[in-house]
């Protein structure tokens, strides 16, 4: 499958690209002109695009899309809205018009029902809005909501759904594995799930 990866140069995205490639897929990295692509495998296709101003052809020829991008913890509410909310929604709309078979969203614990107050309130509301837009889009989707992320590769031992401990952690390597699985696993069709590493 040709799979467009938004956020391919991020900490989870780099792992995801390698995981997709190991499964026999053809990952296509969506990168900004200013992106540091040094961590990407040299033979990975790159497609230039900025989530704040996407081209209508960005999903052409793609079978699936994975949104693993984020504005980052050091940016303000305006950039969070532009990337995590509006950028995601725009990519969803373009993917729908391009006939993409599945859209996989990397979301976050707490995005299902964002609470008022707290440092993450604005971010979680943006993720919530993007998730709801995807669910209403008509696309076949999967939404993964990991708990607190760590920089570990993980063991592949993961827990999903109602049994997840929201105070636990999720290794980025495990998250990448789960995202890659969600691209074409029938069990992930229309699924929204919390996730932790065990």
Secondary structure, DSSP 4 states (H G I P E B T S, - for coil): -EEEEETTTSHHHHHHHHHHHHTT-EEEEEE-TT---TTS-TTSEEEE-BTTB--TTTTTT-SEEEE-----TTS-HHHHIIIIIIIHHHHHHHHHHTT-SEEEEE--TT-SSPPSSSTTHHHHHHHHHHHHHHHTSSS-EEEEEESEEES----S-EEEGGG--TTSEEEHHHHHHHHHHHTT-GGGTTEEEEEEE-
